[in-house]
Amino acid sequence: MNKTVGRVLAGLLGVALVGAGVYAYDRSAAAPRTTPDTSAFYAQRLRDGVGTERNLADLRGKVVVVNFWATWCAPCVEEIPMFSKVHAEQDGVAFVGLGIDSPGNVTGFNARFKPSYPLLVAGASGTELARALGDDSGALPFTVLLDREGRVVQSHLGKVDEATLRVWIKPFVTAAR
């Protein structure tokens, strides 16, 4: 009889724990998510791989793929040729790479690989900029898609594959080059 009571109580406890987990999950799914603030992004003035200062406010009103990367990050380096290829094949979406790296490393990388879009030097402060756009972990690579109103409409932590990127930008592409 004691074994039976113990099994019943264990079963009830299990049901209660599952129910509590479902309730907690449901509450977290219903919790409002904060919208990333893009004002810090558009306020940046950063140098590109050849030393020219770029004002990110010039990207306002455009659809923009923003990729946070570094020369020391293997997945970051692996995805840059794909970003360059996709950028070169379409119109309607701007691309910008923000290097969480030194000016010398970004300049050397830019000279060697010559991507079709600008690679800018964000340095260590780029990590905080990535956090402002939704990269809570501060890890790389981190990619976001901003719509024409400057809202983050897509984001991805880790290496982005070409198919995913093309799905993201398809609604915004105007014509093939």
C-alpha positions as CSV (number, residue, x, y, z in Angstrom):
1,M,0.0,0.0,0.0
2,N,2.8,2.4,0.8
3,K,4.4,1.8,-2.6
4,T,1.1,2.6,-4.3
5,V,0.6,5.8,-2.3
6,G,4.2,6.8,-3.1
7,R,3.7,6.3,-6.8
8,V,0.5,8.3,-6.8
9,L,2.1,11.1,-5.0
10,A,5.2,11.0,-7.3
11,G,2.8,11.1,-10.3
12,L,0.9,14.0,-8.9
13,L,4.1,15.9,-8.2
14,G,5.2,15.2,-11.8
15,V,1.9,16.5,-13.2
16,A,2.2,19.6,-10.9
17,L,5.8,20.3,-12.1
18,V,4.8,19.9,-15.8
19,G,1.9,22.2,-15.3
20,A,4.1,24.8,-13.5
21,G,6.6,24.6,-16.4
22,V,3.8,25.0,-19.0
23,Y,2.4,28.0,-17.1
24,A,5.9,29.6,-16.8
25,Y,6.6,29.0,-20.5
26,D,3.2,30.4,-21.5
27,R,3.8,33.5,-19.3
28,S,7.3,34.1,-20.8
29,A,6.0,33.7,-24.4
30,A,3.3,36.2,-23.7
31,A,5.7,38.7,-22.1
32,P,6.2,41.7,-24.3
33,R,9.7,41.8,-25.9
34,T,11.5,45.1,-25.9
35,T,12.2,46.6,-29.3
36,P,15.8,47.3,-29.9
37,D,16.7,51.0,-30.0
38,T,18.5,51.8,-33.2
39,S,19.2,55.5,-32.5
40,A,22.8,54.6,-31.3
41,F,23.4,52.8,-34.6
42,Y,22.4,55.8,-36.7
43,A,24.4,58.2,-34.5
44,Q,27.7,56.5,-35.3
45,R,30.4,58.0,-37.5
46,L,32.9,55.2,-38.2
47,R,35.9,54.8,-40.5
48,D,35.9,52.2,-43.3
49,G,38.8,49.9,-44.2
50,V,40.6,52.6,-46.2
51,G,40.2,55.4,-43.5
52,T,37.2,57.3,-44.9
53,E,34.7,58.3,-42.3
54,R,31.1,57.1,-42.9
55,N,28.1,58.5,-41.2
56,L,25.6,55.7,-40.5
57,A,22.8,58.3,-40.4
58,D,23.2,58.2,-44.2
59,L,21.5,54.8,-44.1
60,R,18.3,56.1,-42.6
61,G,15.3,55.4,-44.9
62,K,17.1,52.3,-46.4
63,V,16.8,48.6,-45.7
64,V,20.1,47.6,-44.1
65,V,21.8,44.3,-43.3
66,V,24.2,45.1,-40.4
67,N,26.8,42.4,-39.6
68,F,28.9,42.6,-36.5
69,W,32.1,40.7,-37.1
70,A,35.9,40.4,-36.3
71,T,38.9,39.2,-38.1
72,W,39.7,36.8,-35.3
73,C,36.2,35.2,-35.5
74,A,36.3,32.3,-37.9
75,P,32.5,32.1,-38.6
76,C,32.5,35.9,-39.2
77,V,35.2,35.6,-41.8
78,E,33.5,32.7,-43.4
79,E,30.2,34.5,-44.0
80,I,31.7,37.8,-45.4
81,P,32.1,36.4,-49.0
82,M,28.5,35.3,-48.9
83,F,27.3,38.7,-47.8
84,S,29.4,40.3,-50.5
85,K,28.0,38.0,-53.1
86,V,24.4,38.6,-52.1
87,H,25.0,42.4,-51.9
88,A,26.5,42.5,-55.3
89,E,23.5,40.6,-56.9
90,Q,20.7,42.9,-55.8
91,D,19.5,46.4,-55.3
92,G,17.3,47.8,-52.6
93,V,19.2,46.6,-49.5
94,A,22.4,48.2,-48.1
95,F,25.0,46.1,-46.3
96,V,27.5,47.3,-43.7
97,G,30.0,45.2,-41.7
98,L,30.9,46.6,-38.3
99,G,34.3,45.2,-37.2
100,I,34.7,44.6,-33.5
101,D,38.4,44.9,-34.2
102,S,41.4,47.2,-34.6
103,P,41.6,49.6,-37.5
104,G,44.7,47.8,-38.8
105,N,43.0,44.4,-38.8
106,V,39.9,45.8,-40.6
107,T,42.0,47.7,-43.1
108,G,44.2,44.6,-43.9
109,F,41.1,42.4,-44.2
110,N,39.4,44.9,-46.5
111,A,42.4,45.2,-48.8
112,R,42.8,41.4,-49.0
113,F,39.2,40.4,-49.6
114,K,37.7,43.5,-51.1
115,P,34.0,42.9,-50.2
116,S,31.3,44.6,-52.2
117,Y,30.0,46.5,-49.1
118,P,31.7,48.7,-46.6
119,L,33.5,47.2,-43.6
120,L,33.7,49.8,-40.8
121,V,35.8,49.9,-37.7
122,A,33.6,49.8,-34.6
123,G,36.3,48.7,-32.2
124,A,35.4,47.5,-28.7
125,S,32.5,49.9,-28.5
126,G,30.8,48.0,-31.3
127,T,29.9,45.3,-28.7
128,E,27.7,47.8,-26.9
129,L,26.2,48.8,-30.2
130,A,25.4,45.2,-31.0
131,R,23.8,44.8,-27.6
132,A,21.6,47.8,-28.3
133,L,20.4,46.1,-31.4
134,G,19.6,42.8,-29.6
135,D,22.8,40.9,-29.1
136,D,22.3,40.2,-25.4
137,S,25.3,37.8,-25.2
138,G,27.8,40.1,-26.9
139,A,28.9,37.1,-29.1
140,L,29.9,37.2,-32.8
141,P,28.9,37.1,-35.5
142,F,25.6,38.9,-35.0
143,T,23.5,40.1,-37.9
144,V,20.4,42.3,-38.0
145,L,18.1,43.5,-40.7
146,L,16.7,47.1,-40.3
147,D,13.7,48.2,-42.3
148,R,13.2,51.6,-43.9
149,E,11.8,52.9,-40.6
150,G,14.9,51.9,-38.8
151,R,13.3,49.0,-36.9
152,V,15.1,45.6,-36.3
153,V,12.9,43.2,-38.3
154,Q,15.3,40.2,-38.2
155,S,18.3,39.2,-36.1
156,H,20.6,36.2,-35.9
157,L,23.4,35.3,-33.5
158,G,25.9,33.1,-35.2
159,K,26.8,32.5,-38.8
160,V,23.9,33.3,-41.2
161,D,23.4,31.0,-44.2
162,E,22.7,32.4,-47.6
163,A,19.2,30.9,-47.9
164,T,18.1,32.6,-44.6
165,L,19.6,35.9,-45.7
166,R,17.8,35.8,-49.1
167,V,14.5,35.1,-47.3
168,W,15.1,38.1,-45.0
169,I,15.8,40.5,-47.9
170,K,13.5,39.2,-50.6
171,P,10.6,41.5,-49.7
172,F,13.0,44.5,-50.0
173,V,15.0,43.7,-53.1
174,T,14.0,45.9,-56.0
175,A,15.9,44.5,-59.0
176,A,18.9,42.4,-60.0
177,R,22.1,44.3,-60.9
